[in-house]
Amino acid sequence: MGAIAFFAACVAPAEVVDERNEERQSLYAAWSAGPLEFKTQAERLDGDAELSRLWAEDLVVVMVASYRAEGVAAIGERSGRFERACRDLIGLGDLAVEPLVELVLVGNDVGAKLASNLLAEGGERTAAPMLASALGGAPTRSRLRGLAALAGLRYAGTDEGAVQEQLFSALGDDPMWICRAQAASSLVARADAAGNVARVRVALSRGLGDSELRVQDACCRGLEELGDAGAVPALINHLERLVHMGSGLDHLRAAQAALMGLTGTRQELAPSAWRELSFKLGDTKGG
């Protein structure tokens, strides 16, 4: 019995299907009664990985339902069911990661945002690899949510390489421009912790040649945020292409802002002037 079916049983009691369902309803009833009542019941979770996993699924449903029904407690107000569910999910640690990842991918926009925030707050190293591995073949909205969530998730240690490869693949190959643009942003967000600033700079420099101007703009912003001056030649070449193509002002400004940020220059320059400045700064690499 899945978490959604379980919650339906809680709000509209149904016939008990199996022993696990009975235990879950008992846990839910104790949890609903209050923290003290739940403390004794929670002891049954110790050493029972399956029941703990099922309880994590149920808490995810309670979290979303409570948010819809009650919202977030205001400053100075007593914490409600939503805050309790969030705290308890974080307390479950790694066991809560899988149902939260599932909610990011298949829930509605509100549920996906709540799950993304909680995964980031929980800081479990398994979150980013699990989410990244689920993106292949997912629908566009799910891919976009997942790519955006990866920007805020904890560095994955030895599994970070797989996360990075998923992001590089999305930047270069995702069929939807909005996902490619988000991949650029998420790569930058994870670059320092992953220790691959140089590789991200190369990938974003290559992204300046994307067929979609909005992805090019995202790569400009990403290169500026990345702060690697090695991107200056590629940005100058990009600006020159935009000028020759008669691109819109917003796209020109994205390139100019990146160049100004990386060189410390306070004014926009023509491509030829940027190239001259680049040589003066000692950066003679081609882009």
ZAFIFI-204338 format. One record per residue (C-alpha): x negated, y, z. Coordinates in steps of 0.2 Angstrom, whole numbers, padded with zeros to 4 digits, always signed. Layout:
N
XYZ
...
END
This chain:
287
+0000+0000+0000
-0008+0016-0006
-0009+0032+0004
+0005+0041-0005
+0016+0026-0002
+0011+0026+0016
+0016+0044+0019
+0032+0041+0011
+0035+0027+0023
+0031+0039+0037
+0043+0052+0033
+0056+0040+0028
+0053+0024+0037
+0053+0008+0026
+0052-0010+0029
+0035-0015+0035
+0026-0024+0021
+0011-0032+0030
+0000-0031+0045
-0011-0017+0039
+0004-0006+0035
+0010-0009+0053
-0006-0004+0060
-0007+0012+0049
+0010+0017+0054
+0005+0015+0072
-0010+0025+0070
+0000+0039+0061
+0013+0039+0075
+0000+0041+0088
-0009+0054+0078
+0007+0064+0076
+0010+0063+0095
-0006+0072+0098
-0025+0071+0101
-0024+0062+0118
-0011+0050+0112
-0022+0046+0097
-0038+0044+0106
-0033+0027+0113
-0026+0021+0096
-0041+0027+0087
-0052+0013+0096
-0045+0000+0084
-0054+0009+0070
-0071+0005+0078
-0079-0010+0068
-0064-0011+0056
-0071-0004+0040
-0055-0008+0030
-0043+0000+0042
-0054+0015+0044
-0054+0017+0025
-0036+0016+0024
-0034+0028+0038
-0045+0040+0028
-0033+0039+0013
-0018+0042+0025
-0027+0058+0032
-0030+0065+0015
-0011+0064+0012
-0007+0071+0028
-0019+0085+0025
-0011+0090+0009
+0007+0088+0015
+0003+0099+0031
-0005+0112+0020
+0010+0113+0009
+0022+0113+0024
+0013+0124+0037
-0002+0132+0028
-0018+0137+0037
-0017+0143+0055
-0020+0162+0057
-0034+0169+0067
-0030+0167+0085
-0016+0154+0082
-0017+0136+0088
-0024+0124+0076
-0010+0114+0067
-0009+0097+0058
-0018+0104+0043
-0034+0109+0053
-0033+0093+0064
-0032+0082+0048
-0047+0091+0041
-0057+0089+0057
-0053+0071+0058
-0058+0068+0040
-0075+0076+0043
-0077+0065+0058
-0074+0049+0047
-0090+0054+0038
-0094+0043+0022
-0077+0034+0024
-0068+0050+0019
-0078+0053+0003
-0069+0041-0009
-0051+0047-0006
-0057+0065-0006
-0066+0062-0023
-0050+0054-0030
-0040+0069-0025
-0052+0081-0034
-0050+0071-0050
-0031+0066-0049
-0023+0078-0037
-0014+0094-0041
-0024+0110-0041
-0021+0114-0023
-0025+0096-0017
-0041+0096-0028
-0047+0113-0021
-0044+0107-0003
-0053+0091-0006
-0068+0100-0014
-0069+0112+0001
-0069+0098+0013
-0082+0087+0003
-0093+0103+0004
-0090+0106+0022
-0093+0087+0027
-0110+0087+0018
-0110+0068+0015
-0125+0064+0003
-0114+0051-0006
-0101+0064-0011
-0110+0071-0026
-0116+0054-0034
-0098+0047-0032
-0090+0062-0040
-0103+0063-0054
-0101+0045-0058
-0082+0046-0060
-0083+0060-0073
-0086+0050-0088
-0070+0047-0098
-0060+0058-0086
-0047+0070-0093
-0053+0088-0096
-0045+0095-0080
-0053+0082-0070
-0070+0084-0078
-0069+0103-0075
-0063+0101-0057
-0077+0088-0054
-0091+0099-0062
-0085+0114-0052
-0085+0104-0036
-0103+0098-0039
-0109+0116-0037
-0105+0116-0019
-0109+0098-0013
-0125+0093-0003
-0141+0087-0012
-0140+0069-0014
-0157+0063-0010
-0163+0048-0020
-0147+0048-0030
-0148+0066-0035
-0156+0061-0052
-0140+0053-0058
-0130+0069-0053
-0142+0080-0063
-0141+0069-0078
-0122+0070-0078
-0123+0089-0077
-0136+0089-0091
-0125+0078-0102
-0110+0089-0099
-0119+0105-0104
-0125+0097-0120
-0111+0086-0125
-0094+0089-0117
-0081+0092-0130
-0073+0106-0120
-0082+0123-0120
-0075+0127-0102
-0083+0111-0095
-0100+0115-0104
-0100+0132-0096
-0096+0125-0079
-0110+0113-0080
-0122+0127-0083
-0116+0135-0067
-0117+0119-0057
-0134+0115-0063
-0141+0132-0057
-0132+0129-0040
-0141+0113-0038
-0158+0117-0046
-0168+0123-0031
-0163+0108-0020
-0166+0096-0034
-0183+0104-0038
-0180+0105-0056
-0179+0123-0060
-0190+0122-0075
-0179+0108-0083
-0163+0118-0080
-0171+0133-0087
-0175+0124-0103
-0157+0116-0104
-0149+0133-0102
-0161+0141-0114
-0155+0128-0127
-0137+0131-0122
-0139+0149-0128
-0137+0141-0145
-0120+0133-0141
-0107+0135-0154
-0095+0144-0141
-0100+0161-0136
-0093+0159-0119
-0104+0145-0115
-0119+0156-0121
-0113+0169-0109
-0113+0156-0095
-0130+0151-0099
-0136+0169-0099
-0128+0172-0081
-0136+0155-0076
-0153+0160-0082
-0152+0177-0073
-0147+0168-0057
-0160+0154-0059
-0173+0168-0058
-0186+0159-0069
-0195+0173-0080
-0200+0159-0092
-0182+0161-0100
-0186+0179-0106
-0192+0174-0123
-0177+0163-0127
-0165+0177-0120
-0173+0190-0132
-0171+0178-0147
-0153+0176-0141
-0150+0194-0140
-0157+0197-0157
-0146+0184-0164
-0131+0192-0156
-0135+0209-0164
-0137+0202-0181
-0121+0193-0179
-0112+0208-0174
-0106+0200-0158
-0094+0208-0145
-0100+0220-0132
-0097+0208-0118
-0108+0195-0125
-0122+0208-0128
-0120+0214-0110
-0122+0196-0104
-0139+0194-0113
-0145+0212-0108
-0140+0209-0089
-0150+0193-0089
-0165+0201-0097
-0164+0216-0085
-0162+0204-0070
-0177+0194-0074
-0189+0208-0079
-0183+0221-0066
-0179+0233-0080
-0166+0246-0076
-0160+0249-0094
-0154+0240-0109
-0166+0239-0123
-0166+0234-0141
-0173+0216-0145
-0189+0223-0152
-0192+0234-0136
-0189+0218-0126
-0201+0209-0135
-0214+0222-0133
-0211+0223-0115
-0212+0204-0114
-0229+0205-0121
-0235+0218-0109
-0229+0207-0095
-0240+0194-0101
-0226+0182-0107
-0230+0177-0124
-0221+0160-0125
-0209+0157-0139
-0190+0154-0134
END
